[in-house]
Amino acid sequence: MLNIGVMVSGSGTNLQAILNRIDDGMLKHCCVATVVGSKEGIYALERAEKKGIPATVISRKSFQSMGEYDKALIAHMKKYDVKLVVLAGFLSLLGDGFVKTYENAIINIHPSLIPSFCGKGYYGIVPHQKALEYGVKITGATVQFVELEYDSGPIILQKPIAVLPDDTPETLQKRVMEQAEWTILPEAIRLFSEGRLKVDGRKVIISEAKEM
């Protein structure tokens, strides 16, 4: 069983997508062992509590240094024997110590086709606003391994979504979330749980499924 630690900053729709795929058997070798919020009062923590998943807040603001913050996160994840960390709408920066401890074992979902509309400040509705301003015909979502720089890690999966002529940032955000994010994030977790992801420089190699 793969113990997953999910880190959240908002309502937790991607967390719910993961939980749904565990419930329906797609992620049959996975368990959300703990959910960590970046702040109090977010609905994602309620989602976890309703499922009986240990949920807590570990806020960067509560620590004097990034190093202390990292140590608290590492200690918490090790307490629950977490082998994969999933950033599901997590907006706090992670430090060097945490990223190195979980090297090639932290994945993030981003609402654009990286390297477009990504980097510092590109979160929430912003990537969709920028996509419409730029006039692109295709956008989408990306799952990647996490490195220290924003949205810079090796790409695992991407899914394109057409931009419609009457789209607003809100309608585009909803469609990217429902048709791309909720699909490729659980799929990336499944591939990781089956040992089918290998990082080779800037590339992620996905091996064939083993015959049972």
Secondary structure as GFF3:
##gff-version 3
##sequence-region A 1 212
A	DSSP	beta_strand	2	8	.	.	.	ID=ss1
A	DSSP	alpha_helix	13	23	.	.	.	ID=ss2
A	DSSP	beta_strand	30	37	.	.	.	ID=ss3
A	DSSP	alpha_helix	43	50	.	.	.	ID=ss4
A	DSSP	beta_strand	55	57	.	.	.	ID=ss5
A	DSSP	three_ten_helix	60	62	.	.	.	ID=ss6
A	DSSP	alpha_helix	66	79	.	.	.	ID=ss7
A	DSSP	beta_strand	84	87	.	.	.	ID=ss8
A	DSSP	alpha_helix	96	101	.	.	.	ID=ss9
A	DSSP	beta_strand	106	110	.	.	.	ID=ss10
A	DSSP	alpha_helix	126	134	.	.	.	ID=ss11
A	DSSP	beta_strand	138	145	.	.	.	ID=ss12
A	DSSP	beta_strand	155	162	.	.	.	ID=ss13
A	DSSP	alpha_helix	169	176	.	.	.	ID=ss14
A	DSSP	pi_helix	177	181	.	.	.	ID=ss15
A	DSSP	alpha_helix	182	193	.	.	.	ID=ss16
A	DSSP	beta_strand	197	200	.	.	.	ID=ss17
A	DSSP	beta_strand	203	206	.	.	.	ID=ss18
###
